[in-house]
Amino acid sequence: MTSAEIRPLRDDEVATYVELRNAIDPRTATMPGWVEKHRRSETTVRIVLAHEGDDVVGVGSAQEEADRRGLDVGWLSFGVVPEHRRGGVGGALYNELSRHLRTLGKAVCDTSAWTDDETTLAFLQNRGFAEIDRFEFVRLDLEAYEPHEAAPPPGVTIVPLADRPGSERELFEVHREAIADLPSTDELTPDYDSFYRWELAHPSRRFDLSFLALHDNELIGYAIVEAVPASNDAENVMTAVKRNWRCRGVASALKAAQLAAAKAAGFRGIVTLNETRNEPMRRLNERLGYTAQPAQLRMRGPLAAAAG
């Protein structure tokens, strides 16, 4: 049992939520603007804080994932500040977020954990969670990286995303084709509105460091970069290429352009996540000099038992 009280996030508590969440897991850092925007645009999300007296000791959120709408699995994420762990706060957050997912018609839930976070892994495994997908988290040291040009296939040009406004629908078509081929336990079904909010309208996106591949003015691939909050790193959010242009050097040319731009912009490093079964992208990142960090696991487990 715990004395923690789980309350919905108020508008005036967004900064507190972001500060604690980023301190608990800096590798998935967020920012106030994104949290505020997400609360307005994602109707299924519930964000909460765990209070013990005057102290905020934990954070959590739960929602239906945009590319898994209609499935019986929901998403939840929560964390507790180190000095208040092992006192029932995590369990209270899990219970409340499970209750919310149950109202959305979900039967099971997914969350993430890092391979070097033994405390979180033990908490989840003790409640029946198991790994379903594994993502390599890799980083390239841009201070040591020497930019080089990678020539795209004949007839293909690489241009900054910022130079081609109005490409949102074309980007989505490339995205949808790429997502369909990504290794995943579930069949992913992205929708345009969610893609636009996450991939393009996210406040951390850097379109000046993001690039498109064009052939005869047709958009055949893209690579989008964001600035990682509270860090000197950038992140390659997504690299996507149409099926009939893969394995022809398009992704290499896109990545070479974004790495050179990120280095010129003063970023010290660039990180990205790749599903371990995505062999082509893993090999490309290895050739570019990315080095492995602790992996991120997608864990699936039961909702907490309903009270009463």
Buried (B, 14 or more C-beta within 10 A) or exposed (E): EBEBEBEEBEEEBBEBBBBBBBBBBEBBBBBBBBBBBBBEBBEBBBBBBBBBEEEBBBBBBBBBBBBBEEBEBBBBBBBBBEEBBEBBBBBBBBBBBBBBBBEEEBEBBBBBBBBEBEEBBEBBBEBEBEBBBBBBBBBBEBEEBEEEEBEBEEEBEBEBBEEBEEBEEBBBEBBBBBBEEBEBEBEBBBEBEBBBBBBBEBEBBBBBBBBBBBBEEEBBBBBBBBBBBBBEBBBBBBBBBBEEBBEBBBBBBBBBBBBBBBBEBEBBBBBBBBBEEBEEBBEBBEEBBBEEBEBBBBBBBEBBEEEE
